[in-house]
Amino acid sequence: CGTPVVATRIWGTPEVVQEPVAGRLVADRSAGAFAQAIRGLLADRPDRAAVRRYAEGFSWEATTQGQIALFDKIVNS
């Protein structure tokens, strides 16, 4: 849908939410940190089409194809 994400910078989140294309990451899980990130998004809105294109890279189809390619590489090496 092209809506950017505000998420915490923990575990695998930075691998999925690429700044600034997909949204903003916060290190601090406080309301203030989230509010600041949201204000930043509102002041400098990412291109909705770019956010959508980025998110499409995580579709079931794209993820499945990526896994198949990885397994092929492992099996054939």
N, C-alpha and C positions, 0 to 999 in steps of 0.2 A: 504493500500500500504506500510505501515511501515515507513512513513515519520514522524519524530517527529515534535511537534508544539512548536512555541514560541508565548506566549500570555501574556496579562496583567493579573495581580492578582486582578481581580475585579469580583463582583457579584458571579455567580456560576461557574466561570471558574476553580477555584481550585478543585471543585468537579469532573470535567470532565478531566482536564489535570493533571494527577498525576505525580509529579516529582520523580525521573528522568526517569521513564519508558516511559511516553508519550511525554516528552519534557521538556521545561523550562518555568517558569513563571517569569515575571518581575513586580516589584512594580511601577517602574517609567516608564511612557509612552514616554520616550525620545528616540531619535534615538540611542544615546549612550548606553542606557540600552538594547535595542534590539540587537545592534551590539555585545555587550559583551555576551549576551545569545547565539547568533548565533556562536560566536567564541568558546564559551564553548562547544556547541554541536559538532562543527567540531573537537575540540581537544579530546573530550570524547564521541564518537558516541554511542548512545544506540543501542542495538541489534534490528535490523529491525523486526525479527520474534516476539520479545517480544512486540514491539510497535504495530505490527499488531494484535497480540492476545488481547492486551489491548483494542484496538479500536473495535474489534469484540464484545466486551461486550456492546457496544453502538449501535448495529445494531437494525433495526426495530423489528426484531424477539425478541432479548434479552430485549429491552425496553418494548415491549408489554407484554411479559411474566412477567416481573417485576411489571408492573402496575396491571395485572390481579392478581398476588399473593398478592399485597398490598390491592386491593379491597376485595379479599376473606378474608384476615385477618381482615379487618375493619368490613365487614358484619358479620363474624362469631364470633366476640368478644363481 
